Structures are given as C-alpha cells and as structure tokens.
Amino acid sequence: MQKLSIRLASGLTLANGHSSYRSLSIGDHKKVLPPTASRILPITGEPLHRTIPLLAARLVRHEDRLDAIATLVNNIPNEQVEIMSAEIDQLVMEHLEMGVMMEQLHTQFSEAMSFIRILCSANTVTKDIMFDINQTLDTTRAQVMSLRRAQQEALARERDRNLVMETMAAKIQELERQLNDK
C-alpha cells in the first residue's frame, strides 16, 4: 500500500515553533519540492506570506461575530425560548402534516391522471365507434335512397300499367258496344 504525505512549505515556522518543509513521498520514493512551489497556496495560487495574515484576520473577525451571536442568544429569556421552541415544534408538525397532505394529493393526482388516461382511451374508442356508425349510416342512407328510387320507379310503372289497362278496358267496352249495336 502506498503512503502519501504532504507537509507545509520550507522555511516557515509554525505557531508551535517547529520548522516545516514540504516533501512528497509515495511508497519508497521521496521527493523534495522546490521552495517556490512551497510558498504558494495551492488553492488560490497566492503567496503564503500574504494569505496567512488575511486568513488569521478573517478568523478573528468571524470569531467576534460568533461571540456576538452567542451573547444575543444567551440574553434571550428562557420563557421566550420555550415559546419559540413550541412555535418551532408547531411549525415542524404543520410541515409534517403538509407533507402527508402533499403525499395524499400526489396519490389523488396520480389516480386522477390514470382516470383521465382511461377516459382519453375511451374517448378514442368512442370516436372510432362513432366513425364506424357514421359510415354505416351513410351506407344505409344510400341504400334507402336507392330503394326509394326503385319504389318510385315501380309505382310509376304500375300507374302506367293501370293507365294502359284502363285505356284498354275502355276500348274493349267501346268495341263491345259497337259489336252489340250492329
């Protein structure tokens, strides 16, 4: 198994008084990095002699802010903290209830979406059935019109035949009269 260890830049003295150096060791190999590389902060690329005091100042500034916040919190009366704690607990409970309601709404919404999908497929099937019915009705209408024309033609032929028969009967009667008169 290989061991990787990196130490601080050479030539710096740490707060505990120890001098440090930078080395890279992987397995049995050890390499000392050049002093210029060890004096630059790897993250920002800034020189360490500028970065360390800035970091220390920021730490102190943030420490003061944290102390001020702690003082403010410690000065809040216990009754007010208990009231705020109860209100926070109430908000947490309401949030949990809201979560349960949201889950129920999600379930109802999912069921509604499934029902809507079923209705859409039923609507598609209904449209197909209506299309088939309309085609059948169109075919039936055409057949009815054809039958009406055939019926009208048959009635016209029957009227013509009846007219011819009446005319023939009248001629036969006239001929019979003429024969009887002679």
KOLFI-455351 format. One line per 10 residues: their letters; for each residue x, y, z of C-alpha. Coordinates in Angstrom, 1 decimal, always signed. Layout:
<rs>
A) X/Y/Z | ...
</rs>
This chain:
<rs>
MQKLSIRLAS) +0.0/+0.0/+0.0 | +1.4/+3.4/-0.9 | +1.6/+6.3/+1.6 | +1.0/+9.9/+0.5 | +2.1/+12.7/+2.8 | +2.5/+16.4/+2.1 | +3.9/+18.9/+4.6 | +3.9/+22.7/+4.7 | +6.4/+25.0/+2.8 | +10.1/+25.0/+3.7
GLTLANGHSS) +11.4/+27.9/+5.6 | +8.2/+28.6/+7.6 | +8.0/+28.4/+11.3 | +4.7/+27.2/+12.6 | +2.9/+28.5/+15.7 | +4.3/+25.7/+17.9 | +7.8/+26.7/+17.0 | +8.7/+23.8/+14.7 | +10.2/+24.5/+11.3 | +8.4/+22.7/+8.5
YRSLSIGDHK) +9.3/+21.6/+5.0 | +7.4/+20.2/+2.0 | +8.0/+16.8/+0.8 | +6.1/+14.3/-1.3 | +6.6/+10.6/-0.6 | +4.9/+7.8/-2.4 | +5.8/+4.4/-1.4 | +9.6/+4.2/-1.0 | +10.3/+7.3/-3.2 | +10.7/+10.7/-1.6
KVLPPTASRI) +10.9/+14.0/-3.5 | +11.5/+17.4/-2.1 | +9.6/+20.1/-3.9 | +11.2/+23.4/-4.9 | +11.0/+26.3/-2.4 | +8.9/+28.5/-4.8 | +6.2/+25.8/-5.1 | +6.0/+25.5/-1.3 | +5.5/+29.3/-0.7 | +2.3/+29.4/-2.8
LPITGEPLHR) -1.2/+28.5/-1.5 | -2.2/+25.6/-3.9 | -6.0/+26.5/-3.8 | -5.8/+30.2/-4.7 | -2.3/+30.4/-6.2 | -1.4/+33.4/-3.8 | +1.8/+33.6/-1.9 | +1.6/+32.3/+1.6 | +3.1/+35.4/+3.3 | +0.1/+37.4/+2.0
TIPLLAARLV) -2.6/+34.7/+2.6 | -1.9/+33.6/+6.1 | -2.4/+37.0/+7.8 | -5.6/+37.5/+5.8 | -6.9/+34.1/+6.9 | -6.0/+34.9/+10.5 | -7.8/+38.3/+10.4 | -10.9/+36.7/+8.9 | -10.9/+34.0/+11.6 | -10.7/+36.7/+14.3
RHEDRLDAIA) -13.5/+38.7/+12.6 | -15.7/+35.7/+12.4 | -14.9/+34.7/+15.9 | -16.1/+38.1/+17.1 | -19.3/+37.7/+15.1 | -19.9/+34.2/+16.5 | -19.3/+35.5/+20.1 | -21.8/+38.4/+19.4 | -24.4/+35.9/+18.2 | -23.9/+33.6/+21.2
TLVNNIPNEQ) -24.3/+36.6/+23.5 | -27.5/+37.6/+21.8 | -28.9/+34.1/+22.1 | -27.8/+33.8/+25.8 | -29.6/+37.1/+26.6 | -33.0/+35.8/+25.3 | -35.3/+35.0/+28.3 | -36.0/+31.3/+28.8 | -39.7/+31.8/+28.6 | -39.3/+33.3/+25.1
VEIMSAEIDQ) -37.0/+30.5/+24.1 | -39.7/+28.0/+25.3 | -42.4/+29.9/+23.3 | -40.1/+30.0/+20.2 | -39.3/+26.3/+20.7 | -43.1/+25.4/+20.9 | -43.7/+27.5/+17.8 | -40.9/+25.8/+16.0 | -42.3/+22.4/+17.1 | -45.7/+23.5/+15.9
LVMEHLEMGV) -44.2/+24.6/+12.5 | -42.4/+21.2/+12.3 | -45.7/+19.4/+13.0 | -47.5/+21.5/+10.4 | -44.8/+20.8/+7.9 | -45.1/+17.1/+8.5 | -48.9/+17.3/+8.2 | -48.4/+19.3/+5.0 | -46.0/+16.6/+3.8 | -48.7/+14.0/+4.4
MMEQLHTQFS) -51.3/+16.1/+2.7 | -49.0/+16.6/-0.3 | -48.5/+12.8/-0.5 | -52.3/+12.3/-0.4 | -52.7/+15.0/-3.1 | -50.0/+13.3/-5.1 | -51.8/+10.0/-4.8 | -55.1/+11.6/-5.7 | -53.5/+13.4/-8.6 | -51.9/+10.1/-9.8
EAMSFIRILC) -55.3/+8.4/-9.6 | -56.9/+11.3/-11.4 | -54.3/+11.2/-14.2 | -54.9/+7.4/-14.5 | -58.6/+8.0/-14.8 | -58.1/+10.8/-17.3 | -55.9/+8.4/-19.4 | -58.7/+5.8/-19.2 | -61.2/+8.5/-20.3 | -58.9/+9.5/-23.2
SANTVTKDIM) -58.6/+6.0/-24.4 | -62.4/+5.5/-24.0 | -62.9/+8.8/-26.0 | -60.6/+7.4/-28.7 | -62.6/+4.2/-28.8 | -65.9/+6.1/-28.8 | -64.6/+8.3/-31.7 | -63.7/+5.1/-33.7 | -67.2/+3.6/-33.0 | -68.9/+6.9/-34.0
FDINQTLDTT) -66.9/+6.9/-37.2 | -67.9/+3.4/-37.9 | -71.6/+4.2/-37.1 | -71.4/+7.3/-39.4 | -70.0/+5.1/-42.2 | -72.8/+2.6/-41.7 | -75.4/+5.4/-41.6 | -74.0/+6.8/-44.9 | -74.2/+3.4/-46.5 | -77.8/+2.8/-45.1
RAQVMSLRRA) -78.9/+6.3/-46.4 | -77.5/+5.5/-49.8 | -79.3/+2.2/-49.8 | -82.6/+3.8/-48.6 | -82.3/+6.4/-51.4 | -81.8/+3.7/-53.9 | -84.8/+1.7/-52.6 | -86.9/+4.9/-52.7 | -86.0/+5.5/-56.3 | -86.7/+1.8/-57.1
QQEALARERD) -90.1/+2.1/-55.3 | -90.9/+5.3/-57.2 | -90.0/+3.7/-60.5 | -92.1/+0.7/-59.6 | -95.1/+2.9/-58.6 | -94.7/+4.9/-61.9 | -94.6/+1.6/-63.9 | -97.7/+0.4/-62.0 | -99.5/+3.7/-62.7 | -98.6/+3.4/-66.4
RNLVMETMAA) -99.8/-0.2/-66.5 | -103.0/+0.8/-64.7 | -103.5/+3.6/-67.2 | -102.8/+1.3/-70.1 | -105.3/-1.3/-68.6 | -107.9/+1.4/-68.1 | -107.4/+2.6/-71.6 | -107.6/-1.0/-72.9 | -110.7/-1.7/-70.8 | -112.4/+1.4/-72.2
KIQELERQLN) -111.5/+0.4/-75.8 | -112.8/-3.2/-75.1 | -116.1/-1.8/-73.8 | -116.4/+0.5/-76.7 | -115.7/-2.3/-79.1 | -118.3/-4.5/-77.3 | -120.8/-1.7/-77.6 | -120.1/-1.3/-81.2 | -120.5/-5.0/-81.7 | -123.7/-5.1/-79.8
DK) -125.0/-2.2/-81.8 | -124.5/-3.8/-85.1
</rs>
